[in-house]
């Protein structure tokens, strides 16, 4: 399976997520990413080390789906506990 760490890029510098609540996190990263190449019809996997609220992978998936990705799967190594 090919991997490409440059498929997406951050185009807006955002505030650190650690002190924001879920809604603020979603707004913070909602439009922070853009595609560097075409994804129409492709199944794209996003690999992340730690997921807290899921706001970042949600923003990435929304960007990919809007660009025509057929499917987006998130692979996360660690999940922080919900409070």
N, C-alpha and C positions, 0 to 999 in steps of 0.2 A: 504494500500500500504506500503510495507516494506521500511524503510530508512536505509542507511548505510553510515555514515560519513567517513568510512575508506576504501571505495571502491577504491579511488585514493589517491596517496600520492606524495608529491613534493620530487623529488630526486636530484634536482639541485637548490641550493640557487641562486635566481636571483636578479638583481638590482630592486629597486622600479620602478614601471611602471609610476608614476605620471609625470615624466619629459621627457618621451620618446615619440617620434611620433609613428604613427601606425606601420610602418615597423619595427622600433626598438622594439616595444612591442611584435610583433609577433616573432621576432628572440629571444627575451629575454625569453619567456615562451614556445617556440616551442617544446622543448624536456625536459621540467622541470618536467613532471609527468609520473608516471607509475601506472599500475593496481596492486591492492593487491589481487584481486580474479578474477575469470572468468566471462565474460559477454556475451559469445556467444549466439546469438539469443534473447537477452533481450532488452527491451525498458528501457533506463536509463534516468532519469531526473536529471539535474544539477540545484541546487539551489544556487543563488548568491544574495548578498545584493545590490550591485551597479555595473552597467556595464558602462564603458566609451567607449572604442573602440571595445570591444568584443574579444580582442586578447586572454584573458585567457579562456573564454568558448569555443572559437574556438579550442584552443590547447587541452582542455579536450575532446571535441567532437571528434577531430581527433584521439586522443589516444584510445578512446572507440571504434570508428568505425574500427580502424585498428585491434583491438582485437576481432572483430566480433559482436559488439553490433548491433542489428537490426535497432534501431532507438535511437536518442539522442534528448531530448527536454530540452531547457534552460528555467528556471523560474527565472525571475529577479524582485526584488522588486522596484528598482529605476534605471532610465537611465539618465545619465548626458546629457545635451543638446549638440547637435553638433554645432561646431563653424562655 
